[in-house]
Amino acid sequence: MSQDPQKHLDEQDDDSLLPFDEHVEEVQEGDKKVRHRGVYLLPNLFTTAALFSGFYAIISAMHGRFEVAAVAILVAMVFDGLDGRVARLTNTSSAFGEQYDSLADMVSFGVAPALVVFNWGLADFGKVGWAAAFAFTACAALRLARFNTQIGTVDKSQFVGLASPSAAALIASMVWVGHDVDVEWGIATAATLITILAALLMVSNVRYTSFKGIDFRGRVPFVAMLVVVLVFVVITIDPARVLLAMAACYAFSGPACWLWKRKSVLFKRRSAEASGTPVEAGDADASDNPEPRS
């Protein structure tokens, strides 16, 4: 007689030789759920590398090596961008991988940037400094929690709020630029304000382009490759300042677009009031609320 595969998995769990729980995940295949044992190695290797980079950034900041700490956070961004793409390309996506990636992001882009910037320029502000650092960490956690609950309900081409890796890049590049300068009151004040602003942008409803619609496997015009080469050349001239400029432009692009849309809505409303045309109430709020995909 053939043995039930599900019962066979349960018996293996009971007879395991190691005192560790074997991960078993239920996956929807067709009309039924199938249990799979173990985890995918390749995408989780990239996630682990991102987690290690964030942890290494914390250790480096504790020893005063702020340049290394900032670079480690940026390296974590690279690995974080690769794990999801590798999982999709190799068809190795899983619920375990999604949760592991979210927890790794919390360390690499929530805790690590906050501790790095605190040790670099906020420690002299006492309670105000660690409060700003904690605000960044807490907002990163809220941002990740909100993102996880909105998967499948919002347009993938846009982020609602500044993504935590982008906020971490802003903080890390700022520390990288100023790692070899004496942090005085003015620089510390600016760093505190930027940290708080990045934290607020993460939990805001401001929309940002996610760049997930870019097809890296498709053909592009030859001039596109020239632009990519030019970008790399510009970055190599002064990586810290160029990356800071890029991170700042992206971070402030959201509020700029939001203000532009608000200005357009107010202009339309005043024009409609002047002409006596009724204004629909939904026009003013259409750009603020996430719209579920049909």
N, C-alpha and C positions, 0 to 999 in steps of 0.2 A: 504494500500500500504506500502511496506517495504521502510524504509528510507535509503538513501545512507550512509554507515558508515563513509566515509570521510567527508561528509557534516555535519554529526552528531558531529564529532570531532571539526570541525570549529565552530559550534554553541556553543559547550561547552567552547571553548577558549574565545568566546565573552561574555559568561555568567558567567565567573569565579568570585567567591566571593572574591578571594585574589588578591592583586595588584602585582602578580608575574606571569611571563610567564611560562605556563606549557610546559615542554620539550616534543616535538613530534619528533620522529625519524623514518625515512624511512628505511626499511630493505628489502633486496632482498629475496623473498621467491618464488622459482621456476622461472616462467617467468614474474612475476609482482612484483611491489614494494608495500609493506604494511606499513602503518603508525602505530607506537606503541607509546602510551602515557606513560610518566614517565621514570624512570631510575632504573637499578638494584641496590638493596641495598647492598648485601653481598660484591661483589668485591670493590665497592666504599667505603665501610667502611674501608677496608684495605688501600686503597689509601689515605683516609682522615687521618688515623693513621700515615701513612708515612709522610704526609704533616705536621701534628701536631708535629711529632718528629723533623723534620727539623726546624720548627719555634721555638720549644723549645730549640734547640741547639743554635739558634741565641740569644735568650733571656739569656740563661745560659752564653754564651761567653761575653755578655754585662756586666754581673755581675761578671766576672772573674772566673766562675766555669768551667774551660776548660775540666776537666775530665768528668763532666756530659755532656757537649756539645759534646765531641767526642763520648761518648757512645750513645747519642741520635741520631747521624748521622748513627751509625752502626745499631741501632734499626730500623731506617727508611729503611735501606737496607733490613732487614728481612721482613718488611711489604710490601715493593715494590716487593720483590720476590714472595710474597704470593698472591698478588691481581690478577696478570695475571694467575697464576696456578689455583686459585679458580674459576676465570671466565671461564677458559677452561674446568675444571672438572665439573662445574655446568651448562655449556652451557649458560652463562650469559654475553658473550662478546658483546660489543657494541661500536659504533663510539664515543659516549659520554665518555665511560670509557677510551678509548684510549687517547682522548684529555685531559681528567682530569688527567690521570696518567702522561702524558708528562709534564703538567704544575706543578704537584706536584713534579716531578723529578727535574724540574728547581729550585725549592725552596730548596728541601732537599739535592740535590747533585750538585747544581750550586752556589746558593747564600750562603747557610749555611756553607759549608766548607770554602769558600773564606773569609767570615766574621770571622769565628772561628779562622782560621790560622792567619788572619790579626791582630785580637785583641791579639792573643797569642804571636806571634813572629815577625810580619812584621811591626807593627805600628812605631817602632823606626827608620825604614828606610825611613819614610816620603813618598814622592811621589813614590819612587821605590817600597815600600811595597804595597801601595794601587794599583799601576799599575799592580803588579804581581797578587794581589787578583782579580782585575778586569779582567785580562787576563784569569784567571781560570773560572770566571763566564761567560765571553763571549764565550770561547771555549766550555763550557758545553752547552750553548744555541745553538751554531753551530752544536755541536755533536748531540743533540737531534733533531734539524731540519733536519739534513742529514739522521739520522736514520728513521725518520718518512717518508721521501720521498723515502727511499730505501726498505720499507716494501714490500715484495712480489717479489723483483727483485734480492736479494742477498741470498746466502746460509745461512739458519738460524743456522747452526752449527758453524758459525764464525761471529765475530763482525769486522767491518771495523773501526779501531780506538779503543782506550781504552774506554770502556763503562763508562758513568758518575758515576754510583754507585761505580765502581771499583776505579776510580780516587778519589772519595770522601772518600772511605775506606782508601786509602793511606794517604791522608791528615789527616783524623780523627785519625787514629792509630798513626801517627807521633805526633800529638798534645797530645794524650793520654799518650804516652811514656814520653814526656817532660813537662807534665802539672805542675810538682812540682819542676822544676829546674829553675834557673835564666837564662833567655835567653840572652846570650851575643852575641857579634858580629859574632863569628864563627857559632853558632847555627842558628842565624837569617839568615846568608848568605846561609847556607845549606837548611834551610826551604824555602827561596825564590827560590833557584834553583830547588828544588823538586816541588814546586808549579808550576813554569813555565814549567818544563818538563812534569808534569802530564797534564797541559793544552795543550801542543803541541801534546802529544800522543793521546789525545781525537780527534783531528782534523786530525790526520795522516791517511795514508792508510795502516798502519800496521795491520795485521790480528791477532785476538785473538780468542781462543776457547770460545764458548758461554756456553758450558755444557748443552745446551737445548736438546741434544739427549739422556740424561740420563732418563731412564724409572723408575720412582719411584714406579710404581704400579707392576712392574715385579719382578720375583724372581732373587736373586743374590747368588753367592757362599757364604758359611758361613764365609770364610776368609774375605770377604768384610765388614761384620759387625764388625769383629775384628779390621779392619783398621779404621772404623768409630769411634769405642770406643777409640782406641789409639789416634786419632786426638783430640777427646774431652778431653782426659786426658792431652795431651800436652798443649792444649789451657788453661786449668784451672791452669796450673803451673804458667804461667805469661801471662794473656790474652793480655795485651797491646803489649808486644814485639813479641809474637807469631803472632798476627794478623798483626802487621807491617811487619814482615818477609814474611808472606803469601801474603799480598797486594803488597809488593815490588817485590817478585818473579813473581807474575802474571803480574805486570805492565812491568817488564823488559823482560818477556818471549817473548813478541811480537817483540821488536827490535832484540833480540837474534836470533829468528827464521828467521827474515827478513835478517839479516846479513849472517846467515848460507846458506840461499837460494841464496843470491847474490854471496857468495863465490863459491857455487856449479855451478852457471851459468857461472861465470868467468872461473872456472876450465874447464868446458866443452868447452867453447869458445876457450880457449888457446889450449886445446887438439885437437879441430877440426882444428884450424889454423895450428898447427904443422903437422897434418896428411893431410891437404889440403881438408878436408871435409867442405862443405858450412854449415853455421850456420843460422837457421831460425830466423828472426827478432823477432818473437812473443815469443820465448823462454825466452828472458831476461825480458819481461814485463808481463809474464803470472801471476806472483805472486803478482803484484801490483794493477791490475785493477779488480774491482768487476765483476764477471761473472753472468749474469742473469740465473735463473733456467729455464730449458726447460719445 
